[in-house]
Amino acid sequence: MAASLYDLSVASYLQTLTGVTGFLDKGLAHLTSKNIDPATIVETRLYPDMLPFRFQVQAVVHQSLGVIEGIKRGVFAPPGDAPAHDYAGLQKHVADARETLAKLAPADVNAFEGRDVIFQFRDFKMPFTAENFVLSFSLPNLHFHATTAYDILRMQGAPFGKRDYLGPLRLKT
């Protein structure tokens, strides 16, 4: 059986968003137990020239739910100015994306198979098919930003490991 666009995109996004939800929750519990104000983490960066934790979590949502919206439109662009979410706001942002993606019917997403999708940044454009956009652009970006958010919390000593990042595996039943 070939993988469908839904399997490549929404099912993968939900797995990663569930992992992100889990490590955000565990990260908050750790910060609270160590009397670290979560507000300080929101603007934490791994390195001065990298974007902060807040952006990393927002980018996870943009590279999942935002990609599905972009595939529907045929155009995907970098996010505009996002709200300055606090830690709880970031958790809600991820939860809302999970809820919206979970409601999508596989047939509706699969109807976009083969569709042209343009990545556009100002005047720069890159043409993709929906599948190639998900596989070669969206998923690598999703994992980059999820990993960076995970690493920022690990840098603060949050006690989790790879299994927390992976989310629910899609095992053979």
ZIPE-V13283 format. One record per pair of residues at least 6 apart in sequence whose ideal C-beta (glycine too) atoms are under 8 Angstrom apart, sorted by sequence separation. I is the first residue (numbers start at 0). J is the second residue. D is the distance in whole Angstrom. If there is no record, write none. Layout:
i = {I:I}
j = {J:J}
d = {D:D}
//
This chain:
i = {29:30:31:44:69:82:118:119:153:30:44:69:84:117:118:152:43:44:50:84:117:127:42:43:66:117:118:127:27:30:41:42:65:116:117:149:41:42:115:116:40:41:115:116:65:115:116:26:114:115:118:149:113:114:149:61:113:116:61:112:113:111:112:118:146:145:58:57:57:54:57:53:56:53:53:57:60:64:23:56:60:63:67:59:57:64:53:56:60:64:67:19:52:56:59:63:19:71:67:70:73:75:73:74:75:76:16:41:73:74:75:76:77:15:16:41:70:73:75:76:41:74:40:70:16:38:69:15:37:38:41:37:37:12:12:12:12:30:75:8:9:8:27:70:8:70:23:27:70:23:24:66:23:66:20:23:66:20:19:20:63:62:62:16:20:62:63:62:16:17:16:58:59:62:12:13:16:59:58:59:13:12:13:56:55:59:54:55:9:55:56:55:9:9:52:55:5:49:6:9:52:5:8:52:3:45:5:4:5:3:4:45:3:45:4:44:4:43:3:45:40:43:40:43:40:35:11:33:7:29:33:4:8:23:30:4:7:15:19:22:26:29:7:11:15:18:22:29:30:29:4:8:12:19:23:26:29:11:15:19:22:7:26:25:25:26:25:22:22:21:25:22:21:22:18:21:18:18:19:18:17:16:17:14:15:14:13:14:14:14:10}
j = {35:36:37:50:75:88:124:125:159:37:51:76:91:124:125:159:51:52:58:92:125:135:51:52:75:126:127:136:37:40:51:52:75:126:127:159:52:53:126:127:52:53:127:128:78:128:129:40:128:129:132:163:128:129:164:77:129:132:78:129:130:129:130:136:164:164:78:78:81:81:84:81:84:83:84:89:92:96:56:89:93:96:100:93:92:99:89:92:96:100:103:56:89:93:96:100:59:111:108:111:114:116:115:116:117:118:59:84:116:117:118:119:120:59:60:85:114:117:119:120:86:119:86:116:63:85:116:63:85:86:89:86:87:63:64:66:67:86:132:66:67:67:86:129:70:132:86:90:133:89:90:132:90:133:90:93:137:93:93:94:137:137:138:93:97:140:141:141:96:97:97:140:141:144:96:97:100:144:144:145:100:100:101:144:144:148:144:145:100:147:148:148:103:105:148:151:103:147:105:108:151:105:108:152:105:147:108:108:109:108:109:150:109:151:111:151:112:151:112:154:151:154:152:155:155:155:133:155:130:152:156:129:133:148:155:130:133:141:145:148:152:155:134:138:142:145:149:156:157:157:133:137:141:148:152:155:158:141:145:149:152:138:157:157:158:159:159:157:159:159:163:163:163:164:163:166:164:165:166:166:166:166:167:165:166:166:166:167:168:169:169}
d = {8:8:8:7:3:7:7:8:7:5:5:7:8:5:4:8:6:7:8:6:7:7:5:5:6:6:7:7:6:6:7:7:7:8:7:8:6:6:6:5:6:5:7:7:7:7:5:8:7:8:7:8:6:5:5:8:7:4:5:6:7:5:7:6:7:7:7:7:5:7:7:8:8:7:6:7:5:4:7:4:6:6:7:7:7:6:6:7:4:6:7:7:8:7:8:7:6:7:7:5:7:6:6:7:7:7:7:7:6:5:5:5:6:7:8:6:6:6:7:6:6:6:7:5:6:6:6:7:7:7:7:4:8:4:7:8:8:8:7:7:7:6:6:5:8:7:8:7:8:7:7:7:5:7:7:7:4:6:5:7:8:5:8:6:7:5:6:4:6:7:5:7:6:6:8:6:7:5:4:5:6:6:6:8:5:7:8:8:5:5:5:4:6:8:6:7:8:7:8:6:5:4:7:8:7:6:4:6:5:8:5:6:5:6:6:8:5:5:7:7:7:8:7:8:7:7:8:8:6:7:7:6:5:8:7:6:5:6:5:8:4:7:6:6:7:7:6:7:8:4:7:7:7:7:8:7:6:8:6:8:6:8:4:6:7:8:5:7:5:8:6:5:5:6:7:7:5:6:8:3:4:7:6:7:6:4:8:6:8:7:7}
//
